């Protein structure tokens, strides 16, 4: 097993990732790719922060960037698979794969990325020694449906009992709130550094912690700061819709194959076309204008659009997003 030292005397600026599933791995490999050619992208303060825009989006020289990553997994099979992937991936960071020793990995960390399944929150953060290992550190949660107060409650659970046995006077806040908690929701496009990440933070998160979080996620895409009340909707809009878009492309591919095109060639054409339309919108074109420019009078495009409208595509997509948001809001309540 890798040698793990605590923060005192350890190599500086260690990031521990608790859970390298699909999303955790996408973030890991996105960060590794960015270590070769770092090109931070934009930060949008949708609700405003205490610092100026220059401090949040400008010079990153004062940020204590991680130079070592500890990637934690549960099983030997997952560890072997991750090591094989890392062996073929060019990067400029030190990476250790840790199996079944989350507490020691957190003890050795300066910053912790929580990427377990939402239902595993209690078992992960409630492990013996974990609360103490997290104290005084920055904890970034990417768990869908799990709020910052829920994480604080898990960290507080048991601390008050343990403290009462020793001095009987300390309060819950004195023990658990020294862990700064930030909630973030990136998406699977982190792997190719094209994620859209939304962020909200607890009240005690420092400006330096927020700058680090911004840097971390701008390495793998764009960042928008939102309120806690907006988080479930943004989880659906940013975290879930890559699957929606993939389903739409799959549907186009089925139609293309029925029309005699090769699926592999159609896939490239459809994906590039979707990317191009997105680039137009990101450049400032309103979606309606993009549609109008393509749907010329008497043309073929308007016939396809009318068919989609007859099938209620617009309403069905909106309803799917609403249902997805509702499902995201209860994920945190399913903790085992």
C-alpha positions in Angstrom: 0.0 0.0 0.0 1.1 3.6 -0.6 2.9 5.4 2.2 0.4 7.8 3.7 1.6 10.6 6.0 -0.6 13.1 7.8 -0.8 16.7 6.7 2.0 17.6 9.0 5.2 16.4 7.3 3.3 15.0 4.3 3.8 16.2 0.7 1.8 19.5 0.5 -1.6 19.9 -1.1 -3.1 16.4 -1.3 -6.5 15.8 -2.7 -8.3 12.6 -1.6 -11.2 11.3 -3.7 -13.5 9.1 -1.7 -15.2 7.0 -4.3 -13.9 6.6 -7.9 -17.1 5.5 -9.6 -18.1 7.0 -13.0 -18.2 10.6 -11.8 -15.3 10.4 -9.4 -13.2 8.8 -12.1 -14.2 11.4 -14.7 -13.1 14.2 -12.3 -9.9 12.3 -11.6 -8.9 11.9 -15.2 -10.1 15.4 -16.1 -7.7 16.8 -13.4 -4.9 14.6 -14.7 -5.4 15.8 -18.2 -5.5 19.5 -17.0 -2.1 18.9 -15.3 -0.5 18.6 -18.7 -2.0 21.8 -20.2 -3.9 23.9 -17.6 -6.5 26.1 -19.2 -8.9 27.3 -16.5 -12.3 28.2 -17.9 -14.9 30.7 -16.7 -16.6 31.1 -13.3 -20.1 32.6 -13.2 -21.2 33.9 -9.8 -24.9 33.3 -10.3 -25.8 34.5 -6.8 -22.7 36.5 -6.0 -19.8 35.8 -3.6 -18.2 37.9 -0.9 -15.1 38.4 -3.1 -14.7 40.4 -6.3 -14.9 38.8 -9.7 -11.2 39.4 -10.2 -10.4 37.3 -7.1 -12.6 34.4 -8.2 -11.8 34.3 -11.9 -8.4 35.9 -12.2 -5.0 35.0 -10.8 -4.8 31.5 -9.4 -1.2 31.9 -8.2 -2.2 32.1 -4.5 -4.2 28.9 -4.6 -2.7 25.8 -2.9 -3.2 23.4 -5.8 -3.1 19.7 -5.1 0.0 17.9 -6.4 -0.9 14.5 -5.1 -4.2 12.6 -5.5 -5.3 9.7 -3.4 -8.0 7.8 -5.2 -10.0 5.6 -2.9 -12.0 2.5 -4.0 -13.7 -0.3 -2.2 -12.7 -3.5 -4.0 -9.5 -5.0 -5.3 -11.1 -5.3 -8.7 -11.8 -1.6 -8.8 -8.3 -0.8 -7.6 -6.7 -3.0 -10.3 -8.9 -1.5 -13.0 -8.1 2.1 -12.0 -4.3 1.4 -11.8 -4.5 0.0 -15.4 -6.2 3.1 -16.6 -3.7 5.3 -14.9 -0.8 3.4 -16.4 -1.8 4.5 -19.9 -2.8 8.0 -19.0 -0.2 10.8 -19.3 -0.3 13.3 -16.4 2.0 15.4 -14.2 0.6 14.6 -10.8 1.4 11.9 -8.2 -1.5 9.5 -7.9 -2.0 6.6 -5.5 -4.9 4.2 -5.6 -6.1 3.3 -2.1 -8.3 0.3 -1.4 -10.4 0.0 1.8 -8.6 2.6 3.9 -10.6 5.8 3.6 -9.8 7.2 7.0 -6.0 7.1 6.5 -6.4 8.6 3.0 -8.5 11.5 4.5 -5.9 11.9 7.3 -3.3 12.5 4.7 -5.4 15.0 2.7 -5.7 18.7 2.7 -8.9 18.6 0.6 -11.4 15.7 0.3 -13.8 15.1 -2.6 -16.7 13.0 -1.4 -17.9 10.8 -4.3 -19.5 7.8 -2.8 -23.1 6.8 -3.5 -25.7 9.1 -1.8 -27.1 6.1 0.2 -23.6 5.4 1.5 -23.1 8.8 3.1 -23.6 7.6 6.6 -21.3 4.5 6.4 -18.6 6.6 4.6 -18.5 9.6 6.9 -19.6 7.6 10.0 -16.6 5.3 9.8 -14.5 5.3 13.0 -12.0 8.0 12.9 -13.4 9.8 9.9 -14.9 12.8 11.7 -11.6 13.5 13.4 -9.7 13.0 10.1 -12.0 15.6 8.4 -11.7 18.2 11.1 -10.2 21.5 9.9 -10.3 20.4 6.2 -12.2 21.3 3.1 -14.8 18.7 2.1 -16.3 18.9 -1.4 -19.4 16.8 -1.9 -20.6 15.7 -5.3 -23.4 13.6 -4.0 -26.7 14.2 -5.8 -29.6 15.0 -3.5 -27.5 15.3 -0.3 -27.5 18.8 1.2 -24.8 20.5 3.3 -27.0 20.4 6.4 -27.4 16.6 6.0 -23.6 16.2 5.8 -23.1 18.4 8.8 -25.6 16.2 10.7 -23.7 13.1 9.9 -20.4 14.6 11.0 -22.0 15.9 14.2 -23.6 12.5 15.0 -21.6 10.9 17.7 -19.2 13.8 18.1 -21.4 15.4 20.8 -21.6 12.0 22.7 -17.9 11.5 22.4 -17.1 15.0 23.6 -19.6 14.8 26.5 -17.7 11.8 27.8 -14.5 13.8 28.0 -15.5 17.3 29.1 -19.3 17.6 28.9 -19.2 21.2 27.9 -18.4 21.4 24.2 -21.2 22.0 21.8 -21.9 20.2 18.5 -20.9 23.3 16.5 -17.5 23.5 18.2 -16.6 20.0 16.8 -18.1 19.5 13.4 -18.4 22.9 11.8 -14.6 23.3 11.5 -15.0 21.2 8.5 -15.7 23.5 5.6 -18.3 21.9 3.3 -18.8 22.8 -0.4 -21.5 21.1 -2.5 -20.7 20.7 -6.2 -22.4 19.0 -9.1 -20.2 18.4 -12.1 -21.0 15.9 -14.9 -19.5 13.0 -16.8 -18.0 15.4 -19.4 -15.3 16.1 -16.7 -13.4 13.3 -18.4 -12.9 15.5 -21.5 -12.7 18.8 -19.5 -16.1 19.9 -20.7 -18.2 19.7 -17.5 -20.7 22.2 -16.4 -20.3 22.4 -12.6 -22.6 24.2 -10.1 -21.4 25.1 -6.6 -22.8 26.2 -3.3 -21.0 26.4 0.0 -21.6 26.5 3.8 -21.4 29.8 5.6 -18.0 29.2 7.1 -16.2 28.3 3.8 -13.3 30.8 3.4 -12.6 32.8 0.3 -9.4 30.8 -0.2 -11.4 27.5 0.0 -13.9 28.8 -2.6 -11.0 29.9 -4.9 -9.6 26.4 -4.6 -12.9 24.8 -5.5 -13.3 27.2 -8.4 -9.8 26.3 -9.7 -10.5 22.6 -9.2 -13.6 22.6 -11.3 -12.6 25.1 -13.9 -9.8 22.7 -14.7 -12.5 20.3 -16.0 -15.0 22.8 -17.4 -17.1 25.8 -16.4 -18.4 26.8 -12.9 -21.5 28.6 -11.8 -22.3 29.5 -8.2 -25.9 29.0 -7.2 -28.1 29.0 -4.1 -28.8 25.8 -2.1 -32.5 26.1 -3.1 -31.5 25.8 -6.8 -29.3 22.8 -6.4 -31.7 19.9 -7.2 -32.9 21.6 -10.4 -29.3 22.3 -11.5 -28.4 18.7 -10.6 -31.0 17.6 -13.2 -30.1 20.3 -15.7 -26.3 19.9 -15.6 -25.7 16.5 -14.1 -28.5 14.4 -15.8 -29.0 15.9 -19.2 -25.9 14.4 -20.8 -27.9 11.2 -20.7 -30.9 13.0 -22.3 -28.7 14.3 -25.1 -27.1 10.9 -25.6 -30.6 9.4 -25.9 -31.5 12.0 -28.5 -28.4 11.2 -30.5 -29.2 7.5 -30.3 -32.6 8.2 -31.7 -31.1 10.1 -34.6 -28.7 7.2 -35.2 -31.6 4.7 -35.4 -33.2 7.0 -38.0 -30.0 7.4 -39.9 -29.4 3.6 -40.0 -33.0 3.1 -41.3 -32.1 5.6 -44.1 -29.0 3.6 -45.0 -26.2 5.4 -43.2 -23.5 3.6 -41.3 -24.1 4.0 -37.5 -20.4 4.8 -36.8 -20.4 7.6 -39.4 -23.8 8.9 -38.4 -22.7 9.1 -34.8 -19.8 11.4 -35.6 -22.1 13.6 -37.8 -24.9 13.8 -35.2 -22.6 14.5 -32.2 -20.6 17.2 -34.1 -23.9 18.8 -35.3 -25.2 18.9 -31.7 -21.9 20.3 -30.5 -22.0 23.0 -33.3 -25.5 24.0 -32.3 -24.4 24.3 -28.7 -21.5 26.5 -29.7 -23.8 28.8 -31.5 -26.0 29.2 -28.4 -23.0 29.7 -26.1 -21.8 32.4 -28.5 -25.0 34.3 -27.8 -27.5 33.0 -30.4 -31.0 32.4 -28.9 -32.1 28.8 -29.4 -35.2 30.1 -31.2 -33.0 32.0 -33.7 -30.8 28.9 -34.3 -34.0 27.0 -35.1 -35.4 29.8 -37.3 -32.2 30.1 -39.4 -32.3 26.4 -40.2 -36.1 26.1 -40.8 -36.4 28.0 -44.0 -39.9 28.4 -45.6 -41.0 25.4 -47.5 -37.9 23.4 -46.5 -37.5 20.0 -45.1 -36.4 21.1 -41.6 -39.8 22.6 -40.7 -41.5 19.3 -41.6 -39.3 17.5 -39.1 -39.9 20.2 -36.4 -43.7 19.9 -36.9 -43.5 16.1 -36.4 -41.6 16.7 -33.1 -44.1 19.2 -32.0 -47.0 16.8 -32.9 -45.3 14.2 -30.7 -45.1 16.8 -27.8 -41.3 16.8 -27.6 -41.1 20.2 -25.9 -43.5 19.2 -23.1 -42.1 15.8 -22.7 -38.6 17.0 -22.3 -39.7 19.7 -19.8 -41.6 17.1 -17.8 -38.6 14.8 -17.8 -36.4 17.5 -16.3 -39.1 18.2 -13.7 -39.3 14.5 -12.8 -35.6 14.3 -12.7 -35.4 17.2 -10.3 -38.0 15.6 -8.0 -36.0 12.4 -7.9 -32.8 14.2 -7.2 -34.4 15.9 -4.2 -35.1 12.6 -2.4 -31.8 10.8 -3.1 -30.3 12.1 0.2 -33.2 10.7 2.1 -32.4 7.1 0.9 -29.2 6.9 3.0 -28.8 3.3 4.3 
